[in-house]
Amino acid sequence: MTDAFERTARKMREHGLSDTAIAQFEHLYEVWQNEDGNTWIREEDIEPVQGIPNFAQIYETINHDKAVDAFAKTAFLKLNGGLGTSMGLDCAKSLLPVRRHKARPMRFIDIILGQVETARTRLGVELPLTFMNSFRTSADTMKVLSNDKHFQQDEIPMEIIQHVEPKIDLETGEAVSCPNNPDLEWCPPGHGDLYSTLWESGLLDTLEEHGFKYLFISNSDNLGARPSRTLAQHFENTGAPFMIEVSKRTEADRKGGHIVRDKVTGRLMLREMTQVAPEDAEEAKNIKKHPYFNTNNIWVRIDALREKLAQYNGVLPLPVIRNYKTVDPTDPDSTKVLQLETAMGAAVNLFNGAICVEVDRMRFLPVKTTDDLFIMRSDRFHLTDQYEMEDGNYIFPNVQLDTRFYKNIHDFDERFPYGVPSLAAAASVTVEGDWTFGRDVNLYGAAELHDEGARVMCPTVSLSDHRASNRTNGCKIVRRIRKTVFSVFLLQNPKKTTMIEQVA
């Protein structure tokens, strides 16, 4: 390796990082240095994946009483290393309040614990829960767990700590220096780091010693990813070593990663758009040709994963993702850096016999931005006593809030002092400018607020009188409120679809 890498590795050792962490970073660094730039997954080299069995089909075929046995051999792991910096958070995103339930504010972590405790009680299973924390989220997360009187777990660790790696100075090719804030010199290696962390932590050995065979992994900001005995039994029935929950792509997902099959090996692959050649971009965005995206809900057989990790001495050869940023994400003029990462789902290509299962959107409810949080906190959802985020059809309005005033969570909360408006009848929501919302605001159809050039109060509004008196589909109603126009379109009620409970 180069002198630049050796100096970087020395810095990692001085920072107290393990040999496994350094070996993983060496793999990422070597790929970055030696690849010739032609890392495309070409359309001619892959096959579309079609006809994946869906949850409704497998629900009808399994023995649900027997499924408890498979579920009893399942452990639950949540990726919890993110601080939610894109939303202006300075703590674990899982500590962000999502809803209220019986007058109690509920954070992501409260709902996750509720889901686990409900499954344990209803089905009489142990269902151990482990969080993969970062050094930034560990203390806050463990404080919540220790203070929860209902959550008990003794023999299985409640956390493993993911690695960190240095950000690379693009000019020098070695670890960046930031004397004013040394913490900014380090970053996580992406959620693909899960595998080396599992290897180093010994969690897989501990789980096997206690009789667990399967591990269900998902993101802590995806409250749809509940433990499921149906999926546990299906996974056991297939004998597959690795299973990804996928969902149907929509037009909104055109530019995202998708599942394909390698023509040479016959294995499944996760193809991110950064791995698509420019000339293949339109085909990659064709949601009819490539209909499935990765929800990042993953099931693995513990023995198969242990064997694969042993084969590679704890460092799986995953594709390298390059993230170009500045050392201080809030300062675009600070030193330009490169963060080398891997994706957890990319490991599917390492396993013969890996499979996918199609699930509905009710198992994919991520919160990446305050636009997502706006929907999650609205009346579109009801948090049940079983801690399920319940909605009628899980087809949500497109929400675009002005990033100047709503991107930061503190700014967002300040502008919704009484909670977010009603979205029950909204087809889309566009807010331009600086608006603060009053109590019981109701949005209908294609609701728009335009920039007034100053901070404006949107008072209590109800358009139900217009809705009642204009029954014609497509009738456009305009109402002025302090020089603002609401465009309201009465929409046909979508047909209700019967949705099978995709939970425990």
Number of C-alpha atoms within 10 A of each C-alpha: 9 11 10 13 18 13 12 23 23 13 16 21 13 9 12 9 16 13 13 17 24 19 16 22 25 18 16 22 19 15 17 15 13 8 9 8 9 8 13 16 20 17 17 9 12 19 18 18 17 14 8 15 13 16 19 15 10 16 17 10 10 15 13 14 11 12 20 20 15 21 27 21 21 29 22 18 20 22 22 27 27 24 18 21 15 15 18 16 16 12 19 24 24 26 20 19 16 22 22 13 14 8 7 8 12 19 17 21 24 19 24 25 18 19 21 22 21 16 22 16 10 10 16 12 17 18 21 24 22 20 24 25 24 23 12 15 22 20 13 14 22 15 10 14 17 11 9 12 8 10 14 13 13 7 10 15 16 18 21 22 20 27 24 20 24 26 28 27 19 17 10 10 18 23 24 23 18 15 9 7 10 10 13 17 19 19 17 21 25 20 20 21 24 21 20 21 20 20 19 19 16 13 18 20 15 14 21 14 10 11 11 23 21 28 21 24 24 23 24 25 24 23 24 24 29 25 24 18 24 26 26 23 22 21 22 17 12 12 12 19 21 26 24 25 24 26 23 18 21 13 9 9 16 19 17 15 22 27 24 26 19 19 13 9 11 14 18 27 22 23 24 20 19 16 18 20 16 12 10 15 17 13 13 27 21 16 20 14 13 21 24 26 25 24 25 19 22 22 25 21 21 23 16 16 21 17 12 17 17 13 11 11 15 21 23 21 15 21 18 22 19 14 12 14 18 20 27 17 14 11 10 11 10 13 18 18 24 21 24 23 22 22 19 20 22 21 21 24 20 17 17 14 16 20 21 24 19 22 21 20 17 24 24 24 17 17 20 14 16 22 19 16 19 22 21 21 19 17 16 21 18 18 16 10 12 15 21 22 21 14 14 15 16 17 11 17 17 15 18 17 19 17 17 11 20 25 17 18 20 13 15 21 15 14 20 17 12 14 18 23 21 18 24 17 20 22 20 17 20 15 18 18 20 21 21 18 20 18 15 15 18 18 24 24 22 20 21 19 20 16 15 14 9 9 12 15 14 17 14 12 15 14 15 12 8 14 16 8 8 15 12 12 11 13 12 13 16 12 13 9 13 11 10 16 15 20 17 24 22 21 17 10 8 7 7 8 8 8 12 10 15 21 18 21
